[in-house]
Amino acid sequence: MSTKPTVLVTGASSGIGAVYADRFARRGHDLVLVARDVKRLDSLAERLRREAGIAVDVVQADLTQADDLARIETRLREDARIGILVNNAGAALLGRFTDQTPERMADLIGLNVTALTRLAGAVAPRLAASGEGAIVNIGSVVGLAPEFGMSVYGATKAFVLYLSQGLHLELAPSGVYVQAVLPAATRTEIWERSGADVNTMSGVMDTDELVDAALVGFDRRETVTIPPLPDAGQWDSFDAARAAMLPNFAQDHAAERYRTVA
């Protein structure tokens, strides 16, 4: 058993989650792998035990199901070995807002928002009390870009970014690191599941490269990591412009521009 904190990874059976599992295993961390596909989880766990010599627990769970989600919350609250949560499980929803069904939108929000938030909420108090640990939330650049046209999906990822930034402000003084990772298009099965052919798309990053870049940001303790963004100054300027507005929000009266009839 490793002396390093155990890492719990959701959506670990394939794609980004599987690569995170591989990379943390090679860093010497024991793992708790969570996903629906137990056959894939078992295969990944067997390989990582053999190649990295670490302990791996496999937990089959569908995080859109209340009982399964509650089981993972309990594990995060009670297992003191778990010091890092990688909130990776998620889904996409392509197409126009007016073409979506209420059921598909509810499922997407349930996984991308509700499950992610509840799992972070389950582990955060224990990490804060111990004075160490990390929460990694996988968002998307779509959360910054309504122009991409994935309104519901993008809204869930905007939530992930906001939540991560808020948790950073709350938890950093307690020694807990929170990172939001914002990929662009990445070569995962999320596209096939949402009805798109990733092979027809350009500018698609491989999962290995995405996770390796995200872990550079993790080691640097970045609050927001955007692997495809060439110029970090663009994010810094964006965030600084947002922060510059804050003092102007507390006003007794509407701004002059809204008190003048055009």
Contacts in CASP RR format, 6 or more apart in sequence:
PFRMAT RR
TARGET T0000
AUTHOR 0000-0000-0000
METHOD contacts of the structure
MODEL  1
MSTKPTVLVTGASSGIGAVYADRFARRGHDLVLVARDVKRLDSLAERLRR
EAGIAVDVVQADLTQADDLARIETRLREDARIGILVNNAGAALLGRFTDQ
TPERMADLIGLNVTALTRLAGAVAPRLAASGEGAIVNIGSVVGLAPEFGM
SVYGATKAFVLYLSQGLHLELAPSGVYVQAVLPAATRTEIWERSGADVNT
MSGVMDTDELVDAALVGFDRRETVTIPPLPDAGQWDSFDAARAAMLPNFA
QDHAAERYRTVA
1 30 0 8 1.000
1 55 0 8 1.000
2 28 0 8 1.000
2 29 0 8 1.000
2 30 0 8 1.000
2 54 0 8 1.000
2 55 0 8 1.000
4 27 0 8 1.000
4 28 0 8 1.000
4 29 0 8 1.000
4 30 0 8 1.000
5 29 0 8 1.000
5 81 0 8 1.000
5 82 0 8 1.000
5 83 0 8 1.000
5 84 0 8 1.000
5 132 0 8 1.000
5 133 0 8 1.000
6 29 0 8 1.000
6 30 0 8 1.000
6 31 0 8 1.000
6 32 0 8 1.000
6 79 0 8 1.000
6 81 0 8 1.000
6 82 0 8 1.000
6 83 0 8 1.000
6 84 0 8 1.000
7 20 0 8 1.000
7 21 0 8 1.000
7 24 0 8 1.000
7 29 0 8 1.000
7 30 0 8 1.000
7 31 0 8 1.000
7 32 0 8 1.000
7 82 0 8 1.000
7 83 0 8 1.000
7 84 0 8 1.000
7 85 0 8 1.000
7 86 0 8 1.000
8 31 0 8 1.000
8 32 0 8 1.000
8 33 0 8 1.000
8 34 0 8 1.000
8 72 0 8 1.000
8 75 0 8 1.000
8 76 0 8 1.000
8 82 0 8 1.000
8 84 0 8 1.000
8 85 0 8 1.000
8 86 0 8 1.000
8 123 0 8 1.000
9 17 0 8 1.000
9 20 0 8 1.000
9 21 0 8 1.000
9 24 0 8 1.000
9 31 0 8 1.000
9 32 0 8 1.000
9 33 0 8 1.000
9 34 0 8 1.000
9 86 0 8 1.000
9 88 0 8 1.000
10 17 0 8 1.000
10 34 0 8 1.000
10 35 0 8 1.000
10 63 0 8 1.000
10 72 0 8 1.000
10 86 0 8 1.000
10 87 0 8 1.000
10 88 0 8 1.000
10 89 0 8 1.000
10 115 0 8 1.000
10 119 0 8 1.000
11 17 0 8 1.000
11 34 0 8 1.000
11 35 0 8 1.000
11 88 0 8 1.000
11 89 0 8 1.000
11 90 0 8 1.000
12 18 0 8 1.000
12 20 0 8 1.000
12 21 0 8 1.000
12 31 0 8 1.000
12 33 0 8 1.000
12 34 0 8 1.000
12 35 0 8 1.000
12 41 0 8 1.000
12 44 0 8 1.000
12 88 0 8 1.000
13 33 0 8 1.000
13 35 0 8 1.000
13 36 0 8 1.000
13 37 0 8 1.000
13 40 0 8 1.000
13 41 0 8 1.000
13 44 0 8 1.000
14 35 0 8 1.000
14 37 0 8 1.000
14 40 0 8 1.000
14 188 0 8 1.000
14 189 0 8 1.000
15 188 0 8 1.000
15 189 0 8 1.000
15 207 0 8 1.000
16 88 0 8 1.000
16 138 0 8 1.000
16 183 0 8 1.000
16 186 0 8 1.000
16 188 0 8 1.000
16 207 0 8 1.000
16 210 0 8 1.000
16 211 0 8 1.000
17 86 0 8 1.000
17 88 0 8 1.000
17 211 0 8 1.000
18 40 0 8 1.000
18 44 0 8 1.000
18 207 0 8 1.000
19 207 0 8 1.000
19 208 0 8 1.000
19 210 0 8 1.000
19 211 0 8 1.000
20 86 0 8 1.000
20 88 0 8 1.000
20 136 0 8 1.000
20 211 0 8 1.000
21 31 0 8 1.000
21 33 0 8 1.000
21 44 0 8 1.000
21 48 0 8 1.000
22 44 0 8 1.000
22 48 0 8 1.000
23 211 0 8 1.000
23 212 0 8 1.000
23 215 0 8 1.000
24 31 0 8 1.000
24 84 0 8 1.000
24 86 0 8 1.000
25 31 0 8 1.000
25 48 0 8 1.000
25 51 0 8 1.000
25 52 0 8 1.000
25 53 0 8 1.000
25 54 0 8 1.000
25 56 0 8 1.000
26 51 0 8 1.000
26 52 0 8 1.000
28 52 0 8 1.000
28 53 0 8 1.000
28 54 0 8 1.000
29 54 0 8 1.000
29 84 0 8 1.000
30 54 0 8 1.000
30 55 0 8 1.000
30 56 0 8 1.000
30 57 0 8 1.000
30 81 0 8 1.000
31 45 0 8 1.000
31 48 0 8 1.000
31 54 0 8 1.000
31 55 0 8 1.000
31 56 0 8 1.000
31 57 0 8 1.000
32 56 0 8 1.000
32 57 0 8 1.000
32 59 0 8 1.000
32 75 0 8 1.000
32 79 0 8 1.000
32 82 0 8 1.000
33 41 0 8 1.000
33 44 0 8 1.000
33 45 0 8 1.000
33 56 0 8 1.000
33 57 0 8 1.000
33 58 0 8 1.000
33 59 0 8 1.000
34 59 0 8 1.000
34 60 0 8 1.000
34 61 0 8 1.000
34 63 0 8 1.000
34 72 0 8 1.000
34 89 0 8 1.000
35 41 0 8 1.000
35 60 0 8 1.000
35 61 0 8 1.000
35 89 0 8 1.000
36 60 0 8 1.000
36 61 0 8 1.000
36 62 0 8 1.000
38 58 0 8 1.000
38 60 0 8 1.000
41 58 0 8 1.000
41 59 0 8 1.000
41 60 0 8 1.000
42 58 0 8 1.000
45 56 0 8 1.000
45 57 0 8 1.000
45 58 0 8 1.000
48 54 0 8 1.000
48 56 0 8 1.000
49 55 0 8 1.000
49 56 0 8 1.000
59 71 0 8 1.000
59 72 0 8 1.000
59 75 0 8 1.000
61 68 0 8 1.000
61 69 0 8 1.000
61 71 0 8 1.000
61 72 0 8 1.000
62 68 0 8 1.000
63 69 0 8 1.000
63 72 0 8 1.000
63 89 0 8 1.000
63 111 0 8 1.000
63 115 0 8 1.000
63 119 0 8 1.000
64 107 0 8 1.000
64 110 0 8 1.000
64 111 0 8 1.000
64 115 0 8 1.000
69 115 0 8 1.000
69 118 0 8 1.000
69 119 0 8 1.000
72 119 0 8 1.000
72 122 0 8 1.000
73 118 0 8 1.000
73 119 0 8 1.000
73 121 0 8 1.000
73 122 0 8 1.000
74 122 0 8 1.000
75 82 0 8 1.000
76 82 0 8 1.000
76 85 0 8 1.000
76 119 0 8 1.000
76 122 0 8 1.000
76 123 0 8 1.000
76 126 0 8 1.000
77 122 0 8 1.000
77 123 0 8 1.000
77 125 0 8 1.000
77 126 0 8 1.000
80 126 0 8 1.000
80 130 0 8 1.000
82 123 0 8 1.000
83 123 0 8 1.000
83 127 0 8 1.000
83 132 0 8 1.000
83 133 0 8 1.000
83 134 0 8 1.000
84 133 0 8 1.000
84 134 0 8 1.000
84 135 0 8 1.000
84 136 0 8 1.000
85 119 0 8 1.000
85 120 0 8 1.000
85 123 0 8 1.000
85 134 0 8 1.000
85 135 0 8 1.000
85 136 0 8 1.000
86 136 0 8 1.000
86 138 0 8 1.000
87 116 0 8 1.000
87 119 0 8 1.000
87 120 0 8 1.000
87 135 0 8 1.000
87 136 0 8 1.000
87 137 0 8 1.000
87 138 0 8 1.000
88 136 0 8 1.000
88 138 0 8 1.000
89 111 0 8 1.000
89 115 0 8 1.000
89 116 0 8 1.000
90 111 0 8 1.000
90 112 0 8 1.000
90 116 0 8 1.000
90 138 0 8 1.000
90 190 0 8 1.000
91 107 0 8 1.000
91 108 0 8 1.000
91 111 0 8 1.000
91 112 0 8 1.000
91 190 0 8 1.000
91 193 0 8 1.000
91 194 0 8 1.000
92 108 0 8 1.000
92 150 0 8 1.000
92 153 0 8 1.000
92 190 0 8 1.000
92 191 0 8 1.000
92 193 0 8 1.000
92 194 0 8 1.000
93 100 0 8 1.000
93 104 0 8 1.000
93 105 0 8 1.000
93 108 0 8 1.000
93 150 0 8 1.000
93 152 0 8 1.000
93 153 0 8 1.000
93 194 0 8 1.000
94 150 0 8 1.000
94 153 0 8 1.000
94 194 0 8 1.000
94 195 0 8 1.000
94 196 0 8 1.000
95 149 0 8 1.000
95 150 0 8 1.000
96 149 0 8 1.000
96 151 0 8 1.000
97 151 0 8 1.000
97 152 0 8 1.000
100 152 0 8 1.000
105 152 0 8 1.000
108 152 0 8 1.000
108 153 0 8 1.000
108 156 0 8 1.000
109 152 0 8 1.000
109 156 0 8 1.000
112 153 0 8 1.000
112 156 0 8 1.000
112 157 0 8 1.000
112 159 0 8 1.000
112 160 0 8 1.000
113 156 0 8 1.000
113 159 0 8 1.000
113 160 0 8 1.000
116 137 0 8 1.000
116 160 0 8 1.000
116 163 0 8 1.000
117 163 0 8 1.000
120 135 0 8 1.000
120 137 0 8 1.000
120 163 0 8 1.000
120 167 0 8 1.000
123 135 0 8 1.000
124 135 0 8 1.000
124 167 0 8 1.000
124 171 0 8 1.000
124 176 0 8 1.000
127 133 0 8 1.000
127 134 0 8 1.000
127 135 0 8 1.000
127 171 0 8 1.000
127 174 0 8 1.000
127 176 0 8 1.000
128 171 0 8 1.000
128 174 0 8 1.000
128 175 0 8 1.000
128 176 0 8 1.000
129 174 0 8 1.000
131 174 0 8 1.000
131 175 0 8 1.000
131 176 0 8 1.000
132 175 0 8 1.000
132 176 0 8 1.000
133 175 0 8 1.000
133 176 0 8 1.000
133 177 0 8 1.000
134 176 0 8 1.000
134 177 0 8 1.000
134 178 0 8 1.000
134 179 0 8 1.000
134 218 0 8 1.000
135 164 0 8 1.000
135 167 0 8 1.000
135 171 0 8 1.000
135 176 0 8 1.000
135 177 0 8 1.000
135 178 0 8 1.000
135 179 0 8 1.000
136 178 0 8 1.000
136 179 0 8 1.000
136 181 0 8 1.000
136 214 0 8 1.000
136 218 0 8 1.000
137 160 0 8 1.000
137 163 0 8 1.000
137 164 0 8 1.000
137 178 0 8 1.000
137 179 0 8 1.000
137 180 0 8 1.000
137 181 0 8 1.000
138 160 0 8 1.000
138 181 0 8 1.000
138 183 0 8 1.000
139 157 0 8 1.000
139 160 0 8 1.000
139 161 0 8 1.000
139 180 0 8 1.000
139 181 0 8 1.000
139 182 0 8 1.000
139 183 0 8 1.000
140 153 0 8 1.000
140 154 0 8 1.000
140 157 0 8 1.000
140 160 0 8 1.000
140 182 0 8 1.000
140 183 0 8 1.000
140 184 0 8 1.000
141 182 0 8 1.000
141 183 0 8 1.000
141 184 0 8 1.000
141 226 0 8 1.000
141 228 0 8 1.000
141 229 0 8 1.000
142 148 0 8 1.000
142 150 0 8 1.000
142 153 0 8 1.000
142 154 0 8 1.000
142 157 0 8 1.000
143 154 0 8 1.000
143 155 0 8 1.000
143 157 0 8 1.000
143 158 0 8 1.000
143 161 0 8 1.000
143 182 0 8 1.000
144 158 0 8 1.000
144 161 0 8 1.000
144 182 0 8 1.000
145 154 0 8 1.000
146 154 0 8 1.000
148 154 0 8 1.000
157 182 0 8 1.000
160 180 0 8 1.000
161 180 0 8 1.000
161 182 0 8 1.000
161 224 0 8 1.000
164 178 0 8 1.000
164 179 0 8 1.000
164 180 0 8 1.000
164 223 0 8 1.000
164 224 0 8 1.000
165 180 0 8 1.000
165 223 0 8 1.000
165 224 0 8 1.000
166 178 0 8 1.000
167 178 0 8 1.000
168 177 0 8 1.000
168 178 0 8 1.000
168 223 0 8 1.000
171 177 0 8 1.000
171 178 0 8 1.000
172 178 0 8 1.000
177 221 0 8 1.000
178 223 0 8 1.000
179 214 0 8 1.000
179 217 0 8 1.000
179 218 0 8 1.000
179 221 0 8 1.000
179 222 0 8 1.000
179 223 0 8 1.000
179 224 0 8 1.000
179 225 0 8 1.000
180 223 0 8 1.000
180 224 0 8 1.000
180 225 0 8 1.000
181 214 0 8 1.000
181 225 0 8 1.000
181 227 0 8 1.000
182 224 0 8 1.000
182 225 0 8 1.000
182 226 0 8 1.000
182 227 0 8 1.000
183 205 0 8 1.000
183 210 0 8 1.000
183 214 0 8 1.000
183 227 0 8 1.000
183 228 0 8 1.000
184 203 0 8 1.000
184 205 0 8 1.000
184 227 0 8 1.000
184 228 0 8 1.000
185 198 0 8 1.000
185 201 0 8 1.000
185 203 0 8 1.000
185 204 0 8 1.000
185 205 0 8 1.000
186 204 0 8 1.000
186 205 0 8 1.000
186 206 0 8 1.000
186 207 0 8 1.000
186 210 0 8 1.000
187 198 0 8 1.000
187 204 0 8 1.000
187 205 0 8 1.000
187 206 0 8 1.000
187 207 0 8 1.000
188 198 0 8 1.000
188 207 0 8 1.000
191 197 0 8 1.000
191 198 0 8 1.000
191 201 0 8 1.000
192 198 0 8 1.000
198 204 0 8 1.000
205 227 0 8 1.000
205 228 0 8 1.000
209 227 0 8 1.000
210 227 0 8 1.000
213 225 0 8 1.000
213 227 0 8 1.000
214 225 0 8 1.000
214 227 0 8 1.000
216 225 0 8 1.000
217 225 0 8 1.000
218 225 0 8 1.000
224 235 0 8 1.000
224 239 0 8 1.000
226 235 0 8 1.000
229 235 0 8 1.000
253 259 0 8 1.000
END
